[in-house]
Amino acid sequence: ILWMLFHLDKKYEDAGVKTRAVLGALRAGCCSPVLYRELCALYNEQPTRLKELTRENIAALHWGIKMNYITEKLALQYVLLAGKMSRFHKVVYRDLEVLYGLYETDDILQGICALLVRNEKVGKQYFPWYRSGVRKQLKLTNLYECYMYSLDEEKSIVLPQNILQYFLYDSRLDDKKRAYLYAYVVRNKEKDSSVFAKYEKQIRRFAMIQMEKGNNDENLSVLYDEVFGEGFFNEKLLDKMVKVMFQYQISCNDKRMKGVCILHRELEEEEYVPLEKNKAMISLYTEGAGFVFLDKEGRRYANVEDYSVKKLNLIKIGIKNF
């Protein structure tokens, strides 16, 4: 009936009146593609009519994108408003992905990254967007942090120079991710000695703090070998350094296993360490030390095959001029 009135009642020749009428019908529960088309046509005619991304507007625009019925100018208005959304909306995100595939403009990329950053979306699935945003040097607060938290540490990734320069002066990363960044710099110091020289003081200071806390992992082990190698000696850190020297990383790909129990013949008590992302840090002080895996019920498994044990640190205690 409303669609017929659009063609019979002259008051609907006013675009504002017509827009309010369509939105009112959609709010009342009418989900007709006819109304979606009318609303998209109104917004195509004047994109600035689209003031906010309400449920009704999103539904109509989603239809318009699916049917290839919105103009590039309207698409940019959609993107602009999407970047200001206070909550993450999956449909809007998918729409922006489609729009970028159609137009591939920096404005749309900016909108996608803004939507993700504003809503603190991090993870491997979002990394391609953050990587593109960093390459384009988009001006977005926390873009570089989201890039770091979304990259896959298991893959060989070359960190761009703007990332390395940024965190040289503004590092709000947590200790885990900072260890990854510093370990990357150390691993690549032969290729880029100038970057290592700029980071060296930060790396040494960070390694000292982490050693004092008794922390260790694959990335920290790289820092420890760099900072405490060649017979470095520090009496205050001696106990911590001795502990680190006997630490190993155990990896288990058997999804049933939730932890590992370490047994030393010389000690009466056992030590249990949970597996996090299939990995755990364990201490093996003697050749006779052993371990067994445990599932979530506490059942023990001595015959698990898909696992590996890796010694992390090569540091030797001695004397070094620091």
TARA-V757568 format. One record per backbone hydrogen bond with DSSP energy under -0.5 kcal/mol. NH is the residue of the N-H (numbers start at 1). CO is the residue of the C=O. If there is no record, write none. Layout:
nh=(NH/NH)
co=(CO/CO)
//
This chain:
nh=(5/6/7/7/8/8/9/10/12/13/14/15/18/19/20/21/22/23/24/25/26/27/28/29/30/31/35/36/37/38/39/40/41/42/43/44/45/46/49/50/51/54/58/59/60/61/62/63/64/65/66/67/68/69/75/76/77/78/79/80/81/82/83/84/85/93/94/95/96/97/98/99/100/101/102/103/104/104/109/110/111/112/113/114/115/116/117/118/119/120/121/122/126/127/127/128/129/130/131/132/133/134/135/136/137/138/140/143/146/147/148/149/150/150/151/153/155/157/159/163/164/165/166/167/168/169/169/170/172/178/179/180/181/182/183/184/185/186/187/188/189/192/196/197/198/199/200/203/204/205/206/207/208/209/210/211/212/213/214/214/215/221/222/223/224/225/226/227/228/232/232/237/238/238/241/242/243/244/245/246/246/247/248/249/250/250/251/252/253/255/257/258/259/260/261/262/262/263/267/271/273/275/276/277/279/280/282/282/284/284/285/289/290/292/293/294/295/296/298/301/307/308/310/312/313/318/322)
co=(1/2/3/4/4/5/5/8/9/10/11/13/14/15/16/17/18/19/20/21/22/23/24/26/25/29/32/32/33/34/35/36/37/38/39/40/41/42/46/47/49/52/54/55/56/57/58/59/60/61/62/63/65/64/71/72/73/74/75/76/77/78/79/81/82/89/90/91/92/93/94/95/96/97/98/99/99/100/105/106/107/108/109/110/111/112/113/114/115/117/116/120/123/123/124/124/126/126/127/128/129/130/131/132/134/133/138/140/142/143/144/145/146/147/147/151/152/155/157/160/160/161/162/163/164/165/166/166/170/174/175/176/177/178/179/180/181/182/183/184/186/188/192/193/194/195/196/199/200/201/202/203/204/205/206/207/208/209/210/211/210/217/218/219/220/221/222/223/224/228/229/234/234/235/237/238/239/240/241/242/243/244/282/310/248/280/308/278/306/253/254/294/294/273/292/260/271/290/264/262/260/258/279/275/276/250/248/280/246/282/283/286/263/261/301/259/299/256/295/293/305/251/249/247/247/232/320)
//
